[in-house]
Each structure stands twice: as C-alpha cells, then as structure tokens.
Amino acid sequence: MILVRLFFILLIVGPVALGIYNLFRYRKLATPKTSNFFPALLNSAVLYALAYNLIYFLQELFLVLGKKALGLEAYLYHNNHNWVGEHPMTSLMQGSGALAIFIIGILCLVGLSLFKDSKSSWRAFMLWMAFHGLIQSLSQVMVAFFAPTTDMGQALVGYLDIGQTALAGFSMISMIVIALLSAWFTRPFLKLAPLEAENDHPKFRLKYTRYTAFGAAFLGSILIVPFKIPPINQGLSPFLLLAFSVSWLWCASPYIKNIKATPNRINNRIQWTPIILLLVLLLCFRFVLAPGIKF
C-alpha cells in the first residue's frame, strides 16, 4: 500500500524536517557554555554498541530456543540462526525473538525506574538496553509488511495468516509508536546531564543529545559493523535503525521541559570496563558464535 510507504518516508524524513525547523527557530539563541562532552560521547557510543549487540544476540538466542522447544536441531550464529527439521509451529516461533527482546526492553525500563537516582554509567547502559529492546522488536513488525519472509513476517503471515490490510495497519502503528517512543526516551537521556547543565535551555538540550544520543549512536553503529559482517549488508542495519529512531530522540530534545537531572559518570571520564566488555563480546561473536553453536 502507498500509505504504508508514505508513513515510512515520514518516519525517516520527519526528524530531518523537525531538525531544520529547530535550526531556524533557535538560531538567534546564544548557545550556553558547556563542559567537554567528549567523554559522554565515547562512553555512550560504547554502551550503545554493547546494548545493540546484546539485544541482537538475545533475539537470536530466543529464536533458537523456540526451535529447540519444538524438538528441532537449531544453530546459533553471530548474526543469524538456522535449524534442521520440520514442525507445524516453526513459522510461529520465528516471532519468539522479537517478543523476547520486547519483554527484555520492558524489564529494563522497570529496572531504570528502580535505580533512577543512580549515578553509575550502567544506568546509561540500561537505558540503551531498554531502547534497543523496544525499538528493535517494534521495527520487525514494521518491516514485516515490506518483507513477509523476515522472522516476524513468517510469524504474522506464514502462521497467523494475517491479511495485507491488517499487516499494513500493524506496520503503520508500529512506525507511529517507534517515533513517539524514541522521542519519549529524550527525557531520561537529558536526566544524565551534568548537575551544572542548563537543562532548561533548548540549545543545551539539543547539544547534549547530539553528543550522548545521536552522535553516540552513529559512532556506536560504526563499532557494531565488525559484529555483523559478513555479509556486508548486515553492517548497514544499525545505521538504518539510527535514522528512523535515534534521530527522533535528538530533534525532540528542545521540547522536553522540567527535567531534574541526576548527573551520570559517563560525563566525567572514559569508562574502561564497557570498552573491555565490548572487545570480549566481539571475540565471542567472531570466534565462538560465527562458526555456530548447536542446540
């Protein structure tokens, strides 16, 4: 349907248009003096890459566990999974990964609410985990209309036999939810800002989210590429997700008000533990998961 494609174009172009509007609206405002955001950029980028890859791994893991529960022989890889055997519910279990990471995203949000005053950099990590759990799962519903052969497409079309009209409706609803949910994440990201930050200033909010959210997601997407390839097209998926989700977070930042910040350690200095964990995860992906694990 043309309407679904129009919604997808708006999902991509919408934040660009809003970003241009913000540029003209606040062009006469003086940018407040701020501290160095380089540590926040690098720390958030590493945490973004770590969260993205963990959520992706958990999705593939639950896809494999779903096949295993049906009695099939399943294999887990660094960016995919496979199985041997047949079962009437195999196509339904293709949706088990998206459902699992959606639930994980909800659980991470609950965890954030319990530790909302924590200054630990792992609070930012939980924030990215919640973001990726929800956005990566919802995006699969969106893509199912365009590619019914994808995991979620096989579950919705292949097993549940959902018609094109209903599938188009689910796809458009998921796009709306992705945009709104991405914009909602702006507030918890701004709460990470330093105590002396001028969080009531729209240009500060734009600058802080440009570094800790959009810039970090772009740099984090570059860090994700070694986890994905080969094939080379796998390396493009993080950048597409960045375009239709994190960009909404950035452009929505001037409109978030009444923010009570709980300064986070990602602003202070480079955090080495997440960097080490990301490197360890990369080694696991390349040397353990890439050859495949049998379940």
PELINKA-V629470 format. One record per run of one state. SS is the DSSP state (H for helix, E for strand, C for the rest). FROM is the first residue (numbers start at 1). LEN is the number of residues. If there is no record, write none. Layout:
SS,FROM,LEN ; SS,FROM,LEN
This chain:
C,1,1 ; H,2,24 ; C,26,12 ; H,38,32 ; C,70,3 ; E,73,4 ; C,77,4 ; E,81,4 ; C,85,5 ; H,90,4 ; C,94,2 ; H,96,19 ; C,115,6 ; H,121,26 ; C,147,4 ; H,151,9 ; C,160,4 ; H,164,27 ; C,191,11 ; H,202,27 ; C,229,3 ; H,232,24 ; C,256,9 ; H,265,3 ; C,268,4 ; H,272,18 ; C,290,3 ; E,293,2 ; C,295,1
